[in-house]
Amino acid sequence: MASLLSRRRKTAGDDALIRSLFEEHGRALLAYSTRLTGDRAAAEDVVQETLVRAWRNPGALVNGKGSVRGWLLTVARNIVIDRSRAKAARPQEVATTPTAPPAVRDHADSVVDSMVVTEALDRLSEDHRDVLVRIYFRGLSVAEAAAELAIPPGTVKSRSYYALRALREALGGAAFVWKEVAG
């Protein structure tokens, strides 16, 4: 019975210690943790864990080795470092919501898109097709395409304009993202 009574006194004293620690150092701990994590919610978790560790080790706070705030800030920093290392050791988390897009784009879609674009390009005149291939598929600038084709840059611009317009008509007005089809 005596041990139960002493445990209750110790718990009450520890609770008062933690309350006073939070009142005195809570704001500084939260500001420091927020700066380290960049996230207010994560910083609140760090402060809570710091205070739990202080509650478990009250002797470390009153041993006379350094300041209490210094001990608390060091514990908070170590918690942030431990969490960062643990997160880096695990594979990246992926959202499991049904509305989230699949992790890998379906290869069949890109194959179909490239076949449709290739057929539409075959319907264009050779001059128009050459300009589009150089600009969109090979990534050349207007000046570079003009130099390769031995025509003025203005001609490259007008051919690309009319080629894209003809390509859009050949595709039936479908909108394609060129980077996905070309790359």
HELIX and SHEET records of a PDB file:
HELIX    1   1 ALA A    2  THR A   37  1                                  36    
HELIX    2   2 ARG A   40  ARG A   56  1                                  17    
HELIX    3   3 PRO A   58  LEU A   61  1                                   4    
HELIX    4   4 VAL A   68  ALA A   89  1                                  22    
HELIX    5   5 HIS A  107  ASP A  122  1                                  16    
HELIX    6   6 GLU A  126  LEU A  132  1                                   7    
HELIX    7   7 VAL A  133  PHE A  137  3                                   5    
HELIX    8   8 VAL A  142  LEU A  149  1                                   8    
HELIX    9   9 PRO A  153  ALA A  170  1                                  18    
HELIX   10  10 TRP A  178  ALA A  182  1                                   5    
END                                                                             
